[in-house]
Amino acid sequence: MDARLVELIRRRERLLVRAEVQRDELAGMVQQWRVPAAAVDRVMAALQALKAHPVLLAFPLTLLVLSRPRRVAAWAGRAWMMWRFWQASPLAKWLKHAK
């Protein structure tokens, strides 16, 4: 056989082994994110369900408002402030443009 061809075959074998090692390393890295990614998926699905059916929030919010109006007002103010901070954050802007 030609020496160049033999060298190409050896190089191909080394590259195949290297690719297999890299695939194994990547699989290990992905595995550690599997559980957190599943949790994020569940939260996103819940948010989508609430977005599609906003009436689901009416009953708990009604009970909350009727039970302690002052506490609800204080929490509403905090929630509004956090919402405003979120809207101004770079992450929110990036997510809005990523869609």
N, C-alpha and C positions, 0 to 999 in steps of 0.2 A: 504494500500500500504506500501511497504517497505520504511523506512525513507531514505535509501540510494538512492532509485529510485526517490523519491520526490525531494531530494536535486539535483540530476542530472538533472531533468526536470527544476528546478528553475535556475540552472546554465546555462543550454542551453538557456533559455529565456533571461537571462541577457547578454549572449554572442551574441545572435541574435540582441538585442537592441543595444549593443555596436558596432556591425558590421555595422548596419544601420547608426548610427551616424558617424562612420568613413567613410563610403561611401559618405555621404552627405558632410563631410568636404573635402574629396578628390575631389569631383565634383566641389566644390567651388574653390579649388586651381587650378584645371585644367582650369576652365572657364576663369580665369584671363590671362592665357597664350594662349587662343584660337586665339585672334587677332594677337599677335606678331608671333605666329607659322604660321598662314596663310600668313603673309607678307613674312616670310622667305621662305615658300613654293613657293610663286610667284617669288621671286628673283631667287631661285634655278631653277625653270622652265625656266625663261628667260636665265639664264646662260647655261642651257642644250640646249636650242634652238640656242643660239649663237655658242655653241660648235659644234652642228650638222650642222649649216649653217654659217660658218665664212664669207661668201661672204656678208652677211647682214651688216657687218662693213665696207666694202670697200667704199661705197659711202659717208657716213658721214666722214670717215677718209680722203678721197680724198679732200672733200670740206675744211676740217680743215687744211690740209697741204697746200693747194693752197691759203688759205686766209691769214694766218699769220705764216710763217715758223719759225721765231725766237721763238714765243710764244710756238709753237708746240714742238720745240726742248727743251725748258726749261721744259715744262710739261712732255715730254718723259723722261727726266733725273730724274725728281721727281718720276714719275711712276716706273721707273726702280729701284730706290732706295727703294721705298716702297715694290716692289715685292721681292727684296732681303731680306728686313727685314721680310717680311711675310714668305718666305721660311725658314728662320732661326728660326722662332718662334716655341715655344713648341706646340702651338695650331695647327699649320699647320702640324707638324710631327705627332701629335696625330690623326688628321683627315685623314692623308695619311694611317696610320696603321689601322684605324677603318674600312676602306673599306675592 
